[in-house]
Amino acid sequence: MTRLTADFWVQAYLTRLRLADIPAFVVARGDATAGAVLVKSNTLDGRAVSYQRRTDLSSGASAWMVLEDGPEADVDAAIARQRSFDPDLWVIEVEDRSGRTLLEQDGLAGDSP
């Protein structure tokens, strides 16, 4: 199975969000080929949720899991901690009052990066 590069996945994700009229921005650019991706969902009310991809080593299945959920400052601190030991990490910030990220949709839910 061919693995998508992180850069390609991020660009495709941003396009999908744009088509759904959901604003999103690359906050931190990671390694173009193999960088991991964090998605921060900012509901513009002082709260946020960050998601990271987790892979089950026994089955190979992957899913988006919550890294941090709460006040935006706490979520930003958790992301900063992740970036401190993984400089290749991408961070995408999605701004949507209802918290839509589209991460549950086909093509995003269990695919690369």
A tleap script that builds the chain and sets N, CA, C and O, in Angstrom:
source leaprc.protein.ff14SB
mol = sequence {
  NMET THR ARG LEU THR ALA ASP PHE TRP VAL
  GLN ALA TYR LEU THR ARG LEU ARG LEU ALA
  ASP ILE PRO ALA PHE VAL VAL ALA ARG GLY
  ASP ALA THR ALA GLY ALA VAL LEU VAL LYS
  SER ASN THR LEU ASP GLY ARG ALA VAL SER
  TYR GLN ARG ARG THR ASP LEU SER SER GLY
  ALA SER ALA TRP MET VAL LEU GLU ASP GLY
  PRO GLU ALA ASP VAL ASP ALA ALA ILE ALA
  ARG GLN ARG SER PHE ASP PRO ASP LEU TRP
  VAL ILE GLU VAL GLU ASP ARG SER GLY ARG
  THR LEU LEU GLU GLN ASP GLY LEU ALA GLY
  ASP SER CPRO
}
set mol.1.N position { 0.840 -1.179 0.000 }
set mol.1.CA position { 0.000 0.000 0.000 }
set mol.1.C position { 0.887 1.244 0.000 }
set mol.1.O position { 1.820 1.340 0.797 }
set mol.2.N position { 0.607 2.172 -0.866 }
set mol.2.CA position { 1.365 3.405 -0.954 }
set mol.2.C position { 0.906 4.367 0.133 }
set mol.2.O position { -0.292 4.544 0.354 }
set mol.3.N position { 1.856 4.978 0.799 }
set mol.3.CA position { 1.560 5.948 1.857 }
set mol.3.C position { 1.651 7.355 1.281 }
set mol.3.O position { 2.596 7.679 0.561 }
set mol.4.N position { 0.675 8.179 1.599 }
set mol.4.CA position { 0.679 9.570 1.158 }
set mol.4.C position { 1.734 10.359 1.925 }
set mol.4.O position { 1.984 10.091 3.100 }
set mol.5.N position { 2.348 11.328 1.262 }
set mol.5.CA position { 3.247 12.212 1.988 }
set mol.5.C position { 2.416 13.126 2.877 }
set mol.5.O position { 1.243 13.376 2.600 }
set mol.6.N position { 3.025 13.616 3.936 }
set mol.6.CA position { 2.317 14.507 4.853 }
set mol.6.C position { 1.862 15.778 4.133 }
set mol.6.O position { 0.733 16.233 4.318 }
set mol.7.N position { 2.736 16.339 3.322 }
set mol.7.CA position { 2.401 17.562 2.592 }
set mol.7.C position { 1.189 17.362 1.684 }
set mol.7.O position { 0.295 18.208 1.648 }
set mol.8.N position { 1.154 16.256 0.955 }
set mol.8.CA position { 0.030 15.958 0.061 }
set mol.8.C position { -1.257 15.809 0.869 }
set mol.8.O position { -2.296 16.351 0.489 }
set mol.9.N position { -1.192 15.070 1.990 }
set mol.9.CA position { -2.374 14.860 2.825 }
set mol.9.C position { -2.891 16.188 3.367 }
set mol.9.O position { -4.094 16.450 3.337 }
set mol.10.N position { -1.977 17.027 3.863 }
set mol.10.CA position { -2.377 18.317 4.421 }
set mol.10.C position { -3.059 19.172 3.355 }
set mol.10.O position { -4.104 19.768 3.617 }
set mol.11.N position { -2.485 19.238 2.170 }
set mol.11.CA position { -3.089 20.040 1.103 }
set mol.11.C position { -4.474 19.515 0.722 }
set mol.11.O position { -5.393 20.300 0.491 }
set mol.12.N position { -4.622 18.201 0.655 }
set mol.12.CA position { -5.929 17.609 0.341 }
set mol.12.C position { -6.938 17.904 1.459 }
set mol.12.O position { -8.101 18.200 1.184 }
set mol.13.N position { -6.493 17.823 2.715 }
set mol.13.CA position { -7.367 18.107 3.854 }
set mol.13.C position { -7.815 19.568 3.835 }
set mol.13.O position { -8.996 19.858 4.028 }
set mol.14.N position { -6.883 20.484 3.602 }
set mol.14.CA position { -7.239 21.901 3.531 }
set mol.14.C position { -8.221 22.175 2.400 }
set mol.14.O position { -9.122 23.001 2.546 }
set mol.15.N position { -8.055 21.497 1.288 }
set mol.15.CA position { -8.985 21.653 0.166 }
set mol.15.C position { -10.373 21.166 0.551 }
set mol.15.O position { -11.371 21.824 0.255 }
set mol.16.N position { -10.440 20.020 1.207 }
set mol.16.CA position { -11.746 19.491 1.623 }
set mol.16.C position { -12.431 20.440 2.601 }
set mol.16.O position { -13.638 20.662 2.509 }
set mol.17.N position { -11.668 20.998 3.531 }
set mol.17.CA position { -12.235 21.966 4.470 }
set mol.17.C position { -12.716 23.212 3.745 }
set mol.17.O position { -13.797 23.724 4.037 }
set mol.18.N position { -11.922 23.703 2.804 }
set mol.18.CA position { -12.296 24.903 2.040 }
set mol.18.C position { -13.595 24.666 1.276 }
set mol.18.O position { -14.448 25.552 1.223 }
set mol.19.N position { -13.755 23.483 0.686 }
set mol.19.CA position { -14.976 23.167 -0.055 }
set mol.19.C position { -16.203 23.111 0.856 }
set mol.19.O position { -17.329 23.317 0.403 }
set mol.20.N position { -15.981 22.831 2.144 }
set mol.20.CA position { -17.069 22.807 3.122 }
set mol.20.C position { -17.229 24.158 3.820 }
set mol.20.O position { -17.992 24.278 4.778 }
set mol.21.N position { -16.507 25.178 3.335 }
set mol.21.CA position { -16.539 26.521 3.939 }
set mol.21.C position { -16.135 26.517 5.407 }
set mol.21.O position { -16.738 27.202 6.233 }
set mol.22.N position { -15.110 25.738 5.716 }
set mol.22.CA position { -14.568 25.686 7.072 }
set mol.22.C position { -13.154 26.270 7.016 }
set mol.22.O position { -12.276 25.686 6.382 }
set mol.23.N position { -12.923 27.409 7.667 }
set mol.23.CA position { -11.591 28.011 7.644 }
set mol.23.C position { -10.562 27.133 8.369 }
set mol.23.O position { -10.839 26.573 9.430 }
set mol.24.N position { -9.379 27.031 7.775 }
set mol.24.CA position { -8.294 26.262 8.382 }
set mol.24.C position { -6.964 26.833 7.929 }
set mol.24.O position { -6.851 27.401 6.842 }
set mol.25.N position { -5.948 26.674 8.787 }
set mol.25.CA position { -4.645 27.259 8.538 }
set mol.25.C position { -3.546 26.300 8.967 }
set mol.25.O position { -3.713 25.543 9.924 }
set mol.26.N position { -2.439 26.332 8.269 }
set mol.26.CA position { -1.249 25.593 8.702 }
set mol.26.C position { -0.552 26.483 9.719 }
set mol.26.O position { -0.042 27.549 9.374 }
set mol.27.N position { -0.531 26.047 10.967 }
set mol.27.CA position { 0.085 26.804 12.053 }
set mol.27.C position { 1.562 26.454 12.164 }
set mol.27.O position { 2.390 27.307 12.485 }
set mol.28.N position { 1.887 25.190 11.895 }
set mol.28.CA position { 3.279 24.735 11.925 }
set mol.28.C position { 3.474 23.746 10.790 }
set mol.28.O position { 2.713 22.790 10.643 }
set mol.29.N position { 4.500 23.987 9.992 }
set mol.29.CA position { 4.805 23.113 8.859 }
set mol.29.C position { 5.855 22.105 9.316 }
set mol.29.O position { 6.923 22.470 9.807 }
set mol.30.N position { 5.525 20.835 9.142 }
set mol.30.CA position { 6.442 19.772 9.520 }
set mol.30.C position { 7.189 19.213 8.323 }
set mol.30.O position { 7.263 19.849 7.272 }
set mol.31.N position { 7.739 18.026 8.488 }
set mol.31.CA position { 8.457 17.357 7.411 }
set mol.31.C position { 7.479 17.041 6.284 }
set mol.31.O position { 6.421 16.457 6.519 }
set mol.32.N position { 7.834 17.430 5.059 }
set mol.32.CA position { 6.933 17.276 3.911 }
set mol.32.C position { 6.641 15.829 3.579 }
set mol.32.O position { 5.574 15.516 3.051 }
set mol.33.N position { 7.569 14.947 3.880 }
set mol.33.CA position { 7.399 13.551 3.501 }
set mol.33.C position { 6.728 12.723 4.592 }
set mol.33.O position { 5.759 12.012 4.330 }
set mol.34.N position { 7.239 12.817 5.794 }
set mol.34.CA position { 6.788 11.871 6.814 }
set mol.34.C position { 6.381 12.512 8.133 }
set mol.34.O position { 6.269 11.807 9.135 }
set mol.35.N position { 6.159 13.813 8.170 }
set mol.35.CA position { 5.775 14.451 9.418 }
set mol.35.C position { 4.391 14.016 9.882 }
set mol.35.O position { 3.489 13.801 9.072 }
set mol.36.N position { 4.237 13.892 11.187 }
set mol.36.CA position { 2.927 13.598 11.763 }
set mol.36.C position { 2.082 14.876 11.714 }
set mol.36.O position { 2.617 15.974 11.564 }
set mol.37.N position { 0.758 14.724 11.841 }
set mol.37.CA position { -0.155 15.866 11.757 }
set mol.37.C position { -1.022 15.905 13.010 }
set mol.37.O position { -1.596 14.897 13.420 }
set mol.38.N position { -1.105 17.100 13.614 }
set mol.38.CA position { -2.063 17.379 14.678 }
set mol.38.C position { -3.105 18.319 14.103 }
set mol.38.O position { -2.779 19.217 13.327 }
set mol.39.N position { -4.354 18.116 14.481 }
set mol.39.CA position { -5.433 19.009 14.063 }
set mol.39.C position { -6.008 19.644 15.323 }
set mol.39.O position { -6.428 18.952 16.251 }
set mol.40.N position { -6.018 20.972 15.338 }
set mol.40.CA position { -6.618 21.718 16.450 }
set mol.40.C position { -7.956 22.260 15.973 }
set mol.40.O position { -8.029 22.969 14.969 }
set mol.41.N position { -9.003 21.924 16.694 }
set mol.41.CA position { -10.342 22.427 16.411 }
set mol.41.C position { -10.630 23.569 17.377 }
set mol.41.O position { -10.760 23.356 18.582 }
set mol.42.N position { -10.729 24.782 16.839 }
set mol.42.CA position { -10.966 25.983 17.627 }
set mol.42.C position { -12.415 26.402 17.408 }
set mol.42.O position { -12.805 26.749 16.294 }
set mol.43.N position { -13.213 26.370 18.480 }
set mol.43.CA position { -14.626 26.727 18.360 }
set mol.43.C position { -14.878 28.215 18.591 }
set mol.43.O position { -16.030 28.644 18.656 }
set mol.44.N position { -13.820 28.999 18.715 }
set mol.44.CA position { -13.885 30.455 18.789 }
set mol.44.C position { -14.640 30.965 20.013 }
set mol.44.O position { -15.153 32.084 20.011 }
set mol.45.N position { -14.705 30.140 21.054 }
set mol.45.CA position { -15.351 30.543 22.301 }
set mol.45.C position { -14.417 30.346 23.494 }
set mol.45.O position { -14.863 30.291 24.640 }
set mol.46.N position { -13.120 30.240 23.213 }
set mol.46.CA position { -12.142 30.031 24.275 }
set mol.46.C position { -11.816 28.574 24.533 }
set mol.46.O position { -10.969 28.262 25.371 }
set mol.47.N position { -12.486 27.677 23.817 }
set mol.47.CA position { -12.252 26.238 23.982 }
set mol.47.C position { -11.708 25.661 22.688 }
set mol.47.O position { -11.904 26.217 21.607 }
set mol.48.N position { -11.021 24.534 22.822 }
set mol.48.CA position { -10.460 23.877 21.650 }
set mol.48.C position { -10.243 22.398 21.958 }
set mol.48.O position { -10.282 21.971 23.111 }
set mol.49.N position { -10.016 21.634 20.900 }
set mol.49.CA position { -9.694 20.209 21.000 }
set mol.49.C position { -8.568 19.949 20.007 }
set mol.49.O position { -8.604 20.444 18.880 }
set mol.50.N position { -7.572 19.174 20.422 }
set mol.50.CA position { -6.535 18.783 19.467 }
set mol.50.C position { -6.608 17.275 19.266 }
set mol.50.O position { -6.859 16.510 20.197 }
set mol.51.N position { -6.380 16.875 18.011 }
set mol.51.CA position { -6.451 15.468 17.619 }
set mol.51.C position { -5.115 15.039 17.030 }
set mol.51.O position { -4.451 15.803 16.330 }
set mol.52.N position { -4.742 13.815 17.323 }
set mol.52.CA position { -3.555 13.244 16.704 }
set mol.52.C position { -3.868 11.832 16.244 }
set mol.52.O position { -4.735 11.157 16.799 }
set mol.53.N position { -3.155 11.404 15.231 }
set mol.53.CA position { -3.341 10.072 14.654 }
set mol.53.C position { -2.638 9.054 15.550 }
set mol.53.O position { -1.472 9.233 15.903 }
set mol.54.N position { -3.341 8.001 15.912 }
set mol.54.CA position { -2.765 6.895 16.679 }
set mol.54.C position { -2.930 5.621 15.872 }
set mol.54.O position { -3.977 5.396 15.266 }
set mol.55.N position { -1.905 4.790 15.864 }
set mol.55.CA position { -1.942 3.531 15.131 }
set mol.55.C position { -1.830 2.378 16.109 }
set mol.55.O position { -0.948 2.368 16.968 }
set mol.56.N position { -2.724 1.405 15.980 }
set mol.56.CA position { -2.662 0.177 16.767 }
set mol.56.C position { -1.574 -0.696 16.151 }
set mol.56.O position { -1.699 -1.140 15.009 }
set mol.57.N position { -0.511 -0.940 16.909 }
set mol.57.CA position { 0.626 -1.676 16.361 }
set mol.57.C position { 0.294 -3.125 16.020 }
set mol.57.O position { 0.908 -3.694 15.117 }
set mol.58.N position { -0.647 -3.724 16.707 }
set mol.58.CA position { -0.974 -5.127 16.423 }
set mol.58.C position { -1.826 -5.283 15.165 }
set mol.58.O position { -1.651 -6.244 14.417 }
set mol.59.N position { -2.751 -4.342 14.925 }
set mol.59.CA position { -3.633 -4.470 13.764 }
set mol.59.C position { -3.241 -3.552 12.608 }
set mol.59.O position { -3.617 -3.796 11.461 }
set mol.60.N position { -2.489 -2.504 12.911 }
set mol.60.CA position { -2.135 -1.533 11.878 }
set mol.60.C position { -3.217 -0.499 11.635 }
set mol.60.O position { -3.028 0.419 10.837 }
set mol.61.N position { -4.353 -0.636 12.317 }
set mol.61.CA position { -5.455 0.319 12.151 }
set mol.61.C position { -5.092 1.647 12.806 }
set mol.61.O position { -4.433 1.675 13.846 }
set mol.62.N position { -5.525 2.744 12.193 }
set mol.62.CA position { -5.256 4.051 12.773 }
set mol.62.C position { -6.549 4.836 12.909 }
set mol.62.O position { -7.517 4.620 12.179 }
set mol.63.N position { -6.533 5.751 13.863 }
set mol.63.CA position { -7.714 6.577 14.121 }
set mol.63.C position { -7.259 7.896 14.735 }
set mol.63.O position { -6.173 7.981 15.307 }
set mol.64.N position { -8.089 8.913 14.611 }
set mol.64.CA position { -7.825 10.189 15.237 }
set mol.64.C position { -8.273 10.124 16.685 }
set mol.64.O position { -9.415 9.767 16.973 }
set mol.65.N position { -7.372 10.469 17.599 }
set mol.65.CA position { -7.647 10.436 19.032 }
set mol.65.C position { -7.463 11.841 19.601 }
set mol.65.O position { -6.678 12.632 19.079 }
set mol.66.N position { -8.192 12.145 20.676 }
set mol.66.CA position { -8.068 13.449 21.332 }
set mol.66.C position { -6.751 13.499 22.097 }
set mol.66.O position { -6.472 12.634 22.927 }
set mol.67.N position { -5.952 14.509 21.814 }
set mol.67.CA position { -4.723 14.767 22.565 }
set mol.67.C position { -5.047 15.616 23.781 }
set mol.67.O position { -4.607 15.313 24.890 }
set mol.68.N position { -5.821 16.689 23.575 }
set mol.68.CA position { -6.190 17.607 24.650 }
set mol.68.C position { -7.534 18.236 24.310 }
set mol.68.O position { -7.817 18.524 23.148 }
set mol.69.N position { -8.360 18.447 25.334 }
set mol.69.CA position { -9.685 19.047 25.166 }
set mol.69.C position { -9.903 19.983 26.337 }
set mol.69.O position { -9.798 19.566 27.491 }
set mol.70.N position { -10.205 21.246 26.059 }
set mol.70.CA position { -10.438 22.178 27.156 }
set mol.70.C position { -10.205 23.609 26.738 }
set mol.70.O position { -10.391 23.963 25.573 }
set mol.71.N position { -9.797 24.435 27.687 }
set mol.71.CA position { -9.507 25.827 27.361 }
set mol.71.C position { -8.431 25.902 26.272 }
set mol.71.O position { -7.495 25.103 26.256 }
set mol.72.N position { -8.577 26.866 25.370 }
set mol.72.CA position { -7.657 26.960 24.244 }
set mol.72.C position { -6.199 27.069 24.695 }
set mol.72.O position { -5.315 26.505 24.051 }
set mol.73.N position { -5.939 27.774 25.774 }
set mol.73.CA position { -4.559 27.913 26.264 }
set mol.73.C position { -3.974 26.551 26.649 }
set mol.73.O position { -2.795 26.297 26.403 }
set mol.74.N position { -4.784 25.673 27.249 }
set mol.74.CA position { -4.317 24.333 27.622 }
set mol.74.C position { -4.026 23.493 26.383 }
set mol.74.O position { -3.042 22.755 26.343 }
set mol.75.N position { -4.881 23.610 25.380 }
set mol.75.CA position { -4.685 22.874 24.127 }
set mol.75.C position { -3.414 23.368 23.436 }
set mol.75.O position { -2.620 22.567 22.941 }
set mol.76.N position { -3.225 24.683 23.404 }
set mol.76.CA position { -2.009 25.237 22.800 }
set mol.76.C position { -0.762 24.768 23.538 }
set mol.76.O position { 0.259 24.491 22.909 }
set mol.77.N position { -0.829 24.675 24.867 }
set mol.77.CA position { 0.317 24.199 25.657 }
set mol.77.C position { 0.623 22.735 25.332 }
set mol.77.O position { 1.790 22.357 25.230 }
set mol.78.N position { -0.405 21.916 25.171 }
set mol.78.CA position { -0.196 20.503 24.824 }
set mol.78.C position { 0.440 20.380 23.438 }
set mol.78.O position { 1.314 19.539 23.225 }
set mol.79.N position { 0.006 21.209 22.509 }
set mol.79.CA position { 0.590 21.188 21.163 }
set mol.79.C position { 2.049 21.641 21.223 }
set mol.79.O position { 2.906 21.058 20.558 }
set mol.80.N position { 2.333 22.669 22.009 }
set mol.80.CA position { 3.718 23.146 22.153 }
set mol.80.C position { 4.609 22.050 22.737 }
set mol.80.O position { 5.756 21.900 22.317 }
set mol.81.N position { 4.096 21.285 23.695 }
set mol.81.CA position { 4.875 20.161 24.261 }
set mol.81.C position { 5.177 19.127 23.179 }
set mol.81.O position { 6.301 18.635 23.085 }
set mol.82.N position { 4.172 18.797 22.362 }
set mol.82.CA position { 4.383 17.832 21.282 }
set mol.82.C position { 5.436 18.335 20.303 }
set mol.82.O position { 6.306 17.576 19.878 }
set mol.83.N position { 5.356 19.611 19.948 }
set mol.83.CA position { 6.318 20.188 18.999 }
set mol.83.C position { 7.724 20.268 19.581 }
set mol.83.O position { 8.706 20.250 18.838 }
set mol.84.N position { 7.827 20.356 20.908 }
set mol.84.CA position { 9.154 20.457 21.524 }
set mol.84.C position { 9.975 19.190 21.331 }
set mol.84.O position { 11.203 19.258 21.283 }
set mol.85.N position { 9.324 18.036 21.220 }
set mol.85.CA position { 10.089 16.812 20.981 }
set mol.85.C position { 9.852 16.211 19.596 }
set mol.85.O position { 10.390 15.149 19.285 }
set mol.86.N position { 9.044 16.886 18.752 }
set mol.86.CA position { 8.844 16.430 17.369 }
set mol.86.C position { 8.804 17.648 16.438 }
set mol.86.O position { 7.724 18.137 16.107 }
set mol.87.N position { 9.978 18.140 16.016 }
set mol.87.CA position { 10.005 19.323 15.157 }
set mol.87.C position { 9.435 19.072 13.755 }
set mol.87.O position { 9.195 20.025 13.013 }
set mol.88.N position { 9.219 17.814 13.386 }
set mol.88.CA position { 8.658 17.483 12.076 }
set mol.88.C position { 7.132 17.486 12.071 }
set mol.88.O position { 6.513 17.144 11.063 }
set mol.89.N position { 6.532 17.868 13.181 }
set mol.89.CA position { 5.084 17.833 13.364 }
set mol.89.C position { 4.387 18.972 12.630 }
set mol.89.O position { 4.794 20.129 12.729 }
set mol.90.N position { 3.331 18.630 11.892 }
set mol.90.CA position { 2.444 19.620 11.266 }
set mol.90.C position { 1.332 19.949 12.265 }
set mol.90.O position { 0.883 19.067 12.998 }
set mol.91.N position { 0.888 21.198 12.303 }
set mol.91.CA position { -0.269 21.587 13.109 }
set mol.91.C position { -1.219 22.362 12.194 }
set mol.91.O position { -0.857 23.380 11.606 }
set mol.92.N position { -2.432 21.849 12.096 }
set mol.92.CA position { -3.494 22.477 11.308 }
set mol.92.C position { -4.542 22.993 12.289 }
set mol.92.O position { -5.034 22.232 13.122 }
set mol.93.N position { -4.888 24.278 12.201 }
set mol.93.CA position { -5.938 24.833 13.047 }
set mol.93.C position { -7.193 25.025 12.214 }
set mol.93.O position { -7.179 25.690 11.178 }
set mol.94.N position { -8.282 24.424 12.692 }
set mol.94.CA position { -9.580 24.503 12.035 }
set mol.94.C position { -10.466 25.391 12.910 }
set mol.94.O position { -10.606 25.143 14.107 }
set mol.95.N position { -11.060 26.420 12.315 }
set mol.95.CA position { -11.914 27.339 13.061 }
set mol.95.C position { -13.363 27.155 12.643 }
set mol.95.O position { -13.755 27.518 11.534 }
set mol.96.N position { -14.149 26.589 13.543 }
set mol.96.CA position { -15.562 26.353 13.251 }
set mol.96.C position { -16.329 26.348 14.569 }
set mol.96.O position { -16.017 25.567 15.467 }
set mol.97.N position { -17.314 27.202 14.685 }
set mol.97.CA position { -18.065 27.332 15.946 }
set mol.97.C position { -18.722 26.024 16.387 }
set mol.97.O position { -18.879 25.788 17.585 }
set mol.98.N position { -19.105 25.177 15.441 }
set mol.98.CA position { -19.736 23.902 15.811 }
set mol.98.C position { -18.721 22.767 15.969 }
set mol.98.O position { -19.104 21.638 16.274 }
set mol.99.N position { -17.445 23.053 15.766 }
set mol.99.CA position { -16.406 22.055 15.996 }
set mol.99.C position { -16.203 21.070 14.856 }
set mol.99.O position { -15.597 20.018 15.062 }
set mol.100.N position { -16.690 21.380 13.662 }
set mol.100.CA position { -16.516 20.453 12.535 }
set mol.100.C position { -15.044 20.391 12.127 }
set mol.100.O position { -14.379 21.419 12.001 }
set mol.101.N position { -14.543 19.163 11.922 }
set mol.101.CA position { -13.176 18.954 11.436 }
set mol.101.C position { -13.151 18.073 10.197 }
set mol.101.O position { -12.154 18.050 9.476 }
set mol.102.N position { -14.226 17.353 9.941 }
set mol.102.CA position { -14.353 16.395 8.839 }
set mol.102.C position { -13.467 15.160 9.013 }
set mol.102.O position { -13.413 14.323 8.112 }
set mol.103.N position { -12.780 15.023 10.135 }
set mol.103.CA position { -11.863 13.900 10.334 }
set mol.103.C position { -12.568 12.541 10.350 }
set mol.103.O position { -11.923 11.507 10.174 }
set mol.104.N position { -13.876 12.538 10.559 }
set mol.104.CA position { -14.621 11.278 10.586 }
set mol.104.C position { -15.041 10.822 9.182 }
set mol.104.O position { -15.557 9.716 9.020 }
set mol.105.N position { -14.826 11.656 8.184 }
set mol.105.CA position { -15.284 11.334 6.838 }
set mol.105.C position { -14.351 10.344 6.132 }
set mol.105.O position { -13.166 10.232 6.447 }
set mol.106.N position { -14.941 9.626 5.158 }
set mol.106.CA position { -14.145 8.696 4.336 }
set mol.106.C position { -12.956 9.431 3.736 }
set mol.106.O position { -13.073 10.583 3.318 }
set mol.107.N position { -11.845 8.777 3.700 }
set mol.107.CA position { -10.640 9.368 3.150 }
set mol.107.C position { -9.837 10.134 4.171 }
set mol.107.O position { -8.673 10.450 3.926 }
set mol.108.N position { -10.432 10.444 5.320 }
set mol.108.CA position { -9.719 11.138 6.387 }
set mol.108.C position { -9.679 10.311 7.668 }
set mol.108.O position { -8.720 10.395 8.435 }
set mol.109.N position { -10.709 9.522 7.898 }
set mol.109.CA position { -10.854 8.822 9.164 }
set mol.109.C position { -9.759 7.795 9.427 }
set mol.109.O position { -9.271 7.703 10.553 }
set mol.110.N position { -9.365 7.031 8.433 }
set mol.110.CA position { -8.395 5.978 8.697 }
set mol.110.C position { -7.250 5.951 7.713 }
set mol.110.O position { -6.607 4.914 7.551 }
set mol.111.N position { -6.978 7.054 7.056 }
set mol.111.CA position { -5.937 7.093 6.042 }
set mol.111.C position { -4.683 7.772 6.568 }
set mol.111.O position { -4.640 8.215 7.716 }
set mol.112.N position { -3.682 7.850 5.738 }
set mol.112.CA position { -2.430 8.519 6.056 }
set mol.112.C position { -2.755 9.969 6.393 }
set mol.112.O position { -3.793 10.461 5.950 }
set mol.113.N position { -1.953 10.656 7.128 }
set mol.113.CA position { -0.540 10.477 7.325 }
set mol.113.C position { -0.230 9.490 8.401 }
set mol.113.O position { 0.940 9.232 8.684 }
savepdb mol mol.pdb
quit
